[in-house]
Amino acid sequence: MATRIPEFTEIIEQNDQTEARSEHLDALRDLVGNAYPNKFERSTLSGGEDTITAVLDHGLVADIAREMAEVRSKLAERERPPADIKDALNERLKALGNVRVAGRLTTPPRGNFVHLTDGRNKLQIYAKKGAFALVKNDGLDTLDEERAWEAWQLIDHGDFVGVEGYLFVTNTGEVSVHVEKLQFLAKAMLPMPDKMHGIADAEILPATVAPELLTDLLRDDLGFNGVILTDASIMVGLTSALPRRRQMVQAITAGCDMILFFRNYDEDFGFVRDAVRSGEITADRLDDALARAWPAQRWP
């Protein structure tokens, strides 16, 4: 008998939020085609793939952010920075060329500004009606300028998008991306956990980060001694549950031996390394994971 995969509506209790997101997803499919593309190419301004964190840490970008902060520190409340200073800083930023970054919306797009996160840092993006194009996920990257704003209004808090545009600083001193191209990457069918801090109820965390399932049940009760892999670590089911740093660390402490897919290798490895140095991930846990994972690397 064939295995039946339950519908989303059978797994999750429906409410006005899930219904609205389902309607938005259907409308976005009409606009972009594939609503869950498997590829987005970032720019390489930072020397590697431009995550949000990498862009903000880039030498010139970080320098300009500090310079603007110094200017603003000398202003009265609500006083705008001098136009000539801001314009000069923006010329330096624009000279870097366009960046292509992707992230998850930390707020609903009410207006032109919204923040994206890569799990470590946030970057503001600015989308002006009539000034950017929608990238269709048709394999040809066809641009649609007429319906771009329509797509912008269908994006929800927690969705994943990719943008291309030039960097600038706002009057509040925040480094931002002036969007010229918008690409929809994934729809979050459930509202985000409160303030991006993750799900508070441990009983509804994904199995990948649940020690009572991986260690207590699978290892101790059932006696499984094979390799345990995470779920795809970039999928919404896991990314919506915990911030990226906690995902990486808690997956290992919960009992996973191998991580399936990295979003950014250097960042993810850094999270794990920091946890090892602090003692949160013990040497015994690493040795145990390595003993199982290493033989699995040997291909026939």
Long-range contacts (C-beta under 8 A, 24 or more apart in sequence): 8-189, 12-189, 12-190, 17-190, 17-191, 18-189, 18-190, 20-156, 21-156, 21-187, 21-188, 21-189, 21-190, 22-189, 24-154, 24-155, 24-156, 24-187, 25-187, 25-189, 27-154, 28-151, 28-154, 28-184, 28-187, 31-134, 31-136, 31-144, 31-147, 31-150, 31-151, 31-154, 31-184, 32-134, 32-135, 32-136, 32-137, 32-138, 32-151, 32-183, 32-184, 33-136, 33-137, 33-138, 34-137, 34-138, 35-137, 35-184, 35-186, 35-187, 36-185, 36-186, 36-187, 37-137, 37-183, 37-185, 40-100, 40-102, 40-162, 40-183, 40-185, 41-100, 42-100, 42-101, 42-102, 42-162, 43-97, 43-98, 43-99, 43-100, 43-101, 43-164, 45-96, 45-97, 45-99, 48-266, 49-264, 50-99, 50-100, 50-101, 51-101, 51-118, 51-120, 51-263, 51-264, 51-267, 52-101, 52-103, 52-116, 52-117, 52-118, 52-120, 52-121, 52-122, 52-123, 53-118, 53-120, 53-121, 53-264, 53-267, 54-264, 55-99, 55-101, 55-123, 55-167, 56-121, 56-123, 56-175, 60-92, 60-93, 60-96, 61-93, 61-96, 61-167, 61-175, 64-89, 64-92, 64-93, 64-169, 64-175, 65-169, 65-173, 65-175, 68-169, 68-173, 69-173, 71-173, 72-172, 72-173, 80-171, 81-171, 81-173, 86-169, 86-171, 89-169, 90-168, 90-169, 93-166, 93-167, 93-168, 93-169, 93-175, 94-166, 94-167, 94-168, 96-166, 96-167, 97-166, 98-164, 98-165, 98-166, 98-180, 99-164, 99-165, 99-166, 99-167, 99-177, 100-162, 100-163, 100-164, 101-162, 101-163, 101-177, 102-160, 102-161, 102-162, 102-163, 102-185, 103-160, 103-161, 104-158, 104-159, 104-160, 104-188, 104-239, 105-155, 105-156, 105-157, 105-158, 105-159, 105-160, 105-161, 106-157, 106-192, 106-196, 107-157, 108-156, 108-157, 109-152, 109-153, 109-155, 113-176, 116-161, 116-163, 117-196, 118-244, 118-263, 118-264, 118-267, 119-239, 119-243, 119-244, 119-245, 119-247, 119-263, 119-267, 120-244, 120-245, 120-267, 123-175, 123-176, 123-177, 124-170, 124-174, 124-175, 124-176, 124-177, 125-163, 125-165, 125-176, 125-177, 125-179, 126-168, 126-170, 126-176, 126-177, 126-178, 126-179, 127-152, 127-163, 127-179, 127-182, 128-178, 128-179, 131-179, 131-180, 132-165, 132-179, 132-180, 132-181, 132-182, 133-180, 133-181, 133-182, 134-181, 134-182, 134-183, 134-184, 135-162, 135-181, 135-182, 135-183, 137-183, 137-184, 143-181, 148-182, 151-182, 151-184, 152-182, 155-184, 156-187, 156-188, 157-188, 157-191, 157-192, 158-188, 158-190, 158-191, 158-192, 158-236, 158-240, 159-184, 159-185, 159-186, 159-187, 159-188, 160-185, 160-186, 160-188, 160-236, 161-185, 186-236, 188-236, 188-240, 189-236, 190-240, 192-240, 193-240, 193-241, 196-243, 197-243, 198-241, 198-242, 198-243, 198-246, 199-240, 199-241, 199-242, 205-241, 205-242, 206-231, 206-237, 206-238, 206-241, 207-231, 208-233, 208-238, 208-247, 208-251, 208-254, 208-256, 209-238, 209-241, 209-242, 209-246, 209-247, 209-250, 209-251, 209-254, 210-254, 211-253, 211-254, 211-255, 213-254, 214-254, 214-255, 214-256, 215-254, 215-255, 218-255, 219-255, 225-292, 226-292, 227-257, 227-258, 227-292, 227-293, 227-296, 228-255, 228-256, 228-257, 228-258, 228-292, 229-256, 229-257, 229-258, 229-259, 229-260, 230-256, 230-258, 230-259, 230-260, 231-260, 232-260, 232-261, 233-259, 233-260, 233-261, 233-262, 233-263, 233-268, 234-261, 234-263, 244-268, 244-271, 245-271, 248-272, 248-275, 249-275, 249-280, 249-281, 252-281, 252-285, 252-286, 252-289, 253-280, 253-281, 253-285, 256-289, 257-288, 257-289, 257-290, 257-292, 257-293, 258-289, 258-293, 258-296
